[in-house]
């Protein structure tokens, strides 16, 4: 019924990094067209050569529209000219009692990419999510099945974001929501190596009652995480060995009497 028309009118800015003149009109990425095919957030990633990948939600197999059960994550790979490298493909596993949503993607310089998303269910008062991921090579071939990124813990881990570092690794950040009655949130991070394998354990970035909103990595593998805490925007830097470079610091000016 509804399709994902990629509003990435393919820009020469993507191909050259300079201009912003459209090279084509808009085009549709999904080939599955039943029900809703929807994307949001960081659902397009590219490398310096201009190859790019698009990911989105597929509602075509939904079994419960109220609970979102049956939602999957799909994707499609393109070269720098906007030519599709094959049809779209299923990224997440399918389950009639789980959802797969909030996909985000990052692409390395060699064209390999990692997709992350929230896999979960609704149990009474809370959505219970875990962060999952899957690694693909530059041709869109999966390098193994989906895998869990967040550690098993009470509560919910979701809203994952990912960025590719220049050293080939990937940095994943998400918001960890504690179980009731506290419902406190903290920001967690985990690094994946160039093969998509978790490199070390997850670690906490923020104090309680914070939520992640951004992550960016440098060419040497160091990175910075942006998060909201106490009504203000903060950031914290980390080295390429995941050692904090100082404490978190407030980004926005302080306002008040």
C-alpha positions in Angstrom: 0.0 0.0 0.0 2.5 2.6 1.1 6.1 2.6 0.0 9.3 4.3 1.1 10.1 6.8 -1.6 13.7 7.8 -0.9 13.6 11.5 -0.7 17.3 11.4 -1.2 17.0 12.9 -4.5 20.5 11.8 -5.4 22.6 14.8 -4.9 25.9 15.6 -6.4 26.9 16.7 -2.9 26.9 13.0 -2.1 28.9 12.1 -5.1 31.4 14.9 -4.9 31.0 16.6 -1.5 30.7 19.9 -3.2 27.5 21.0 -5.0 23.9 20.3 -4.2 22.4 19.9 -7.6 20.1 16.9 -7.9 21.5 14.2 -10.3 18.1 12.4 -10.5 14.6 12.7 -9.4 13.4 10.8 -6.3 13.2 7.0 -6.5 11.6 4.3 -4.5 14.0 2.0 -2.5 11.6 -0.7 -1.3 10.4 -3.5 -3.6 8.0 -5.0 -0.9 5.0 -2.6 -1.1 2.3 -4.2 1.1 1.3 -2.1 4.2 3.7 0.5 5.4 7.4 0.8 4.5 8.8 3.5 6.7 12.1 5.0 7.7 13.2 7.6 10.2 16.4 8.8 12.0 19.8 7.9 10.6 18.5 5.5 8.0 20.9 6.4 5.2 24.7 6.0 5.4 27.4 6.3 2.8 31.2 6.1 2.4 33.6 8.5 0.8 33.4 6.6 -2.5 29.7 7.5 -2.7 28.2 4.0 -2.1 25.2 4.2 0.3 22.7 2.0 2.1 19.1 2.7 3.1 17.3 0.9 5.9 13.7 1.1 7.0 10.8 -0.6 8.9 8.7 -3.2 7.0 5.2 -3.6 8.3 4.1 -6.2 5.7 4.1 -9.1 8.1 2.7 -7.3 11.2 0.5 -9.6 13.3 -0.7 -7.0 15.8 -1.0 -3.4 14.8 -1.5 -2.3 18.4 1.6 -4.1 19.6 3.7 -3.7 16.4 4.6 -7.4 16.6 6.0 -8.7 13.3 7.8 -5.5 12.2 11.1 -6.2 10.5 14.0 -4.2 9.3 14.9 -4.2 5.6 17.6 -2.4 3.6 18.9 -1.8 0.1 22.4 -1.0 -1.2 23.3 1.5 -3.9 26.4 2.6 -5.8 27.5 6.2 -6.2 25.4 6.7 -9.3 22.2 5.7 -7.5 22.0 2.3 -9.1 20.6 -0.4 -6.8 22.9 -3.3 -6.2 20.2 -5.9 -6.1 16.7 -5.9 -4.5 16.0 -4.9 -1.0 16.8 -7.5 1.7 15.6 -8.6 5.1 18.1 -7.6 7.9 16.4 -8.6 11.1 14.8 -11.9 12.0 11.0 -12.2 11.9 8.9 -13.1 14.9 5.1 -13.0 15.5 5.7 -11.9 19.2 8.5 -9.5 18.8 9.2 -6.2 16.9 12.3 -4.9 15.2 12.3 -1.1 15.0 14.3 2.1 15.2 16.9 1.0 12.6 20.1 3.0 12.3 23.1 2.4 10.0 26.7 3.3 9.6 29.0 2.5 6.6 32.8 2.1 6.8 35.3 3.4 4.3 35.5 0.0 2.6 31.7 0.0 2.0 30.9 -2.6 4.7 28.1 -1.5 7.0 26.5 -2.3 10.3 22.7 -1.9 11.0 21.5 -1.6 14.6 17.9 -1.7 15.9 15.7 -2.3 18.9 14.2 -5.8 19.3 11.4 -6.1 21.8 7.9 -6.6 23.1 5.4 -4.8 25.2 4.8 -6.3 28.7 2.2 -4.3 30.6 3.7 -1.0 31.7 6.9 -1.0 29.7 8.3 -1.7 26.2 11.1 -4.2 26.7 13.8 -3.7 24.1 17.3 -5.0 23.5 19.8 -3.6 21.0 20.7 -5.9 18.1 23.0 -5.5 15.1 24.1 -7.1 11.9 27.2 -6.7 9.8 27.3 -6.6 6.0 30.2 -6.5 3.5 30.4 -3.9 0.6 28.2 -6.1 -1.7 25.4 -6.3 0.8 26.2 -9.8 1.8 25.6 -10.5 5.5 28.8 -11.5 7.5 26.8 -13.6 9.9 23.4 -13.6 11.6 22.0 -10.8 13.8 23.7 -10.4 17.2 22.9 -8.8 20.5 24.8 -5.7 21.4 23.3 -4.6 24.7 23.9 -6.8 27.8 21.0 -8.7 29.2 19.6 -6.5 32.0 16.2 -5.7 33.6 14.4 -2.8 31.9 14.8 -1.7 28.3 17.7 -0.8 26.0 16.7 1.2 22.9 17.1 4.2 20.7 20.4 2.9 19.4 22.6 5.1 17.2 25.8 4.1 15.4 28.8 5.7 13.7 31.7 4.4 11.8 35.2 5.4 12.9 38.2 5.8 10.6 40.0 2.8 12.1 37.3 0.5 10.8 35.4 0.1 14.1 31.9 1.1 14.9 30.5 2.9 18.0 27.0 2.1 19.2 25.3 4.3 21.8 21.8 3.8 23.3 19.6 4.7 26.2 19.1 2.1 29.0 15.8 2.5 30.9 15.7 0.8 34.3 12.8 -1.3 35.4 9.8 0.2 37.4 9.3 1.8 39.8 12.4 4.0 39.2 12.3 4.2 35.3 15.7 5.9 35.5 17.6 6.2 32.2 21.4 6.1 31.5 23.5 6.3 28.4 25.5 3.2 27.4 28.1 2.6 24.7 29.8 -0.4 23.1 32.4 -0.6 20.4 32.3 -3.1 17.6 35.5 -4.0 15.7 35.8 -3.9 11.9 34.1 -7.4 11.6 31.1 -6.2 13.7 32.2 -8.3 16.7 31.7 -6.5 20.1 35.1 -5.3 21.3 34.9 -5.3 25.1 31.9 -4.8 27.3 29.3 -2.0 27.2 30.0 0.9 29.5 28.0 3.8 31.0 28.6 7.4 29.8 26.2 9.4 31.9 24.7 9.8 35.4 21.1 8.5 35.9 18.2 10.3 34.1 20.0 10.9 30.9 19.2 10.0 27.2 21.5 9.7 24.2 21.0 11.9 21.2 24.2 11.7 19.1 27.5 9.9 18.6 30.4 10.7 16.2 33.8 9.1 15.7 37.1 10.5 14.4 39.6 8.9 12.0 41.7 7.5 14.8 38.7 5.7 16.5 38.2 8.2 19.3 34.6 9.4 19.6 32.2 11.8 21.4 28.7 11.1 22.7 26.0 13.7 23.1 23.3 13.2 25.7 20.6 15.1 27.6 20.8 15.3 31.3 18.9 17.5 33.8 17.3 19.5 31.0 20.7 20.4 29.4 22.8 19.0 26.5 26.1 17.3 27.5 28.9 15.6 25.6 31.7 13.3 26.7 34.9 12.4 24.8 36.5 9.0 24.6 39.9 7.8 23.2 40.2 5.0 20.7 40.7 2.6 23.6 37.4 3.7 25.1 39.1 5.6 27.9 37.2 8.8 28.9 39.0 12.0 28.0 37.8 14.1 31.0 34.3 14.3 32.4 31.1 15.0 30.6 30.7 18.7 29.8 27.6 20.9 29.2 27.2 22.1 25.6 24.4 24.6 25.8 24.6 27.9 27.8 23.0 27.8 31.2 19.8 29.8 31.5 17.9 31.0 34.5 17.7 33.7 37.2 
